[in-house]
Structure formats: C-alpha cells, structure tokens
Amino acid sequence: MTIIDTRPLDLAGPSAPTTVHLSGEIDLHTRGALRERLLAVLRYSTSLLVLDLSEVSFCDACGLSVLVGIQRRAREQGVTLLLSAPRPHMSRILRITGLDRSLPTAA
C-alpha cells in the first residue's frame, strides 16, 4: 500500500513547496487512494509539488497514469510537479516510457 505523508517545507512563505513522501507500491490497488490524496494536496499547493519517490518499491502503468494525471492538474493550477529521488527501477520505468522527458525529476 502507498503511504502518503504531506509536509509543507516552509509554512511561512506563500510560494513554499509542498513535499509528499510516497512509499510502497503504486499500482492498480493503490491508484485511487493515491490520486484522491494528491488532488487534495493540490488544493493547498501554491508553486511546487514535490513527490518523494525514494521509498516507492513498485510502480505499474496505473501508477504512472496517476503521476501524469496529477501533473496535468498541477499545471492547470499553475503548480510545478517535481519527482524526487526515484529508485533505479523507477528511473528506468520513466526512461523506458519516455516520461522522463515530461515529468521533471531531481536526484
């Protein structure tokens, strides 16, 4: 199951990034809850939404679909989505699918 922990990095600034720490599997079984939680986080994100993927152990096509959909919604709201610290398998999936060119990633 995907565990989500949201923490604004700096509550004082209006443009402070919001970080969401994900862990576990992002797949068919967890996509609905993940999508709903990320949409809720977008309601208070102002400029940058960082998804920390350092503890994601698995991601399938359903999980990638959630990430792409959240990026689209974030753009509509003027929020930049950044994927942070993906494990090698996640980086490989992003590269193979070509999503590494459209989903910004930071090591």
C-alpha positions as CSV (number, residue, x, y, z in Angstrom):
1,M,0.0,0.0,0.0
2,T,1.2,3.5,-0.7
3,I,1.7,5.6,2.4
4,I,1.5,9.4,1.9
5,D,2.9,11.9,4.2
6,T,2.4,15.6,3.2
7,R,4.6,18.2,4.7
8,P,4.9,21.8,3.6
9,L,8.6,22.6,3.8
10,D,8.1,26.2,4.9
11,L,4.8,27.3,6.1
12,A,5.9,31.0,6.2
13,G,6.2,31.6,2.5
14,P,3.3,31.7,0.1
15,S,5.4,30.0,-2.6
16,A,6.8,27.3,-0.3
17,P,7.0,23.9,-1.9
18,T,4.9,21.0,-0.7
19,T,6.5,17.6,-0.3
20,V,4.7,14.3,-0.5
21,H,6.6,11.3,0.7
22,L,5.4,8.1,-1.0
23,S,6.3,4.6,-0.1
24,G,5.3,1.1,-1.0
25,E,3.6,0.1,-4.3
26,I,1.8,2.4,-6.7
27,D,-0.4,0.1,-8.7
28,L,-3.9,-0.8,-9.6
29,H,-4.8,-1.4,-6.0
30,T,-3.5,1.9,-4.6
31,R,-4.1,4.3,-7.5
32,G,-7.5,5.5,-6.4
33,A,-6.4,6.5,-2.9
34,L,-3.2,8.0,-4.1
35,R,-5.0,10.1,-6.8
36,E,-7.5,11.4,-4.3
37,R,-4.9,12.3,-1.7
38,L,-2.7,14.0,-4.3
39,L,-5.7,16.0,-5.6
40,A,-6.4,17.1,-2.0
41,V,-2.8,18.2,-1.6
42,L,-3.0,20.2,-4.8
43,R,-5.7,22.3,-3.2
44,Y,-3.2,24.0,-0.9
45,S,-0.1,23.7,-3.1
46,T,1.0,27.1,-4.4
47,S,4.0,26.8,-6.6
48,L,5.9,23.5,-6.3
49,L,4.7,20.0,-5.5
50,V,7.5,17.5,-4.8
51,L,6.7,13.8,-4.9
52,D,9.5,12.0,-3.0
53,L,9.7,8.5,-4.6
54,S,12.7,7.3,-2.6
55,E,10.7,4.6,-0.8
56,V,8.5,3.5,-3.7
57,S,9.2,-0.2,-4.2
58,F,7.0,-0.8,-7.3
59,C,5.1,1.2,-9.9
60,D,3.0,-0.1,-12.8
61,A,1.2,1.6,-15.7
62,C,-1.7,2.6,-13.4
63,G,0.8,4.3,-11.1
64,L,2.4,6.2,-14.0
65,S,-1.1,7.2,-15.1
66,V,-1.7,8.8,-11.7
67,L,1.5,10.7,-11.9
68,V,0.7,12.0,-15.4
69,G,-2.8,13.0,-14.4
70,I,-1.6,14.8,-11.3
71,Q,1.0,16.7,-13.4
72,R,-1.8,17.8,-15.8
73,R,-3.9,19.0,-12.9
74,A,-1.0,20.8,-11.3
75,R,-0.2,22.6,-14.5
76,E,-3.8,23.8,-14.7
77,Q,-3.4,25.3,-11.3
78,G,0.0,26.9,-12.0
79,V,1.8,24.4,-9.8
80,T,5.0,22.6,-11.0
81,L,5.3,18.9,-10.2
82,L,8.8,17.5,-9.4
83,L,9.6,13.8,-8.9
84,S,12.3,13.5,-6.3
85,A,14.8,10.7,-5.6
86,P,13.3,7.9,-7.6
87,R,15.0,4.5,-7.1
88,P,16.8,3.0,-10.1
89,H,13.9,0.8,-11.1
90,M,11.6,3.8,-11.1
91,S,14.0,5.9,-13.1
92,R,14.3,3.0,-15.6
93,I,10.5,2.9,-16.0
94,L,10.3,6.6,-16.5
95,R,13.1,6.4,-19.1
96,I,11.6,3.4,-21.0
97,T,8.2,5.0,-21.2
98,G,9.6,8.4,-22.2
99,L,8.0,10.1,-19.2
100,D,11.5,11.2,-18.0
101,R,11.2,13.9,-20.7
102,S,7.8,15.2,-19.5
103,L,7.9,14.6,-15.7
104,P,10.8,16.6,-14.2
105,T,13.0,14.6,-11.9
106,A,15.6,15.5,-9.3
107,A,18.1,13.1,-7.8
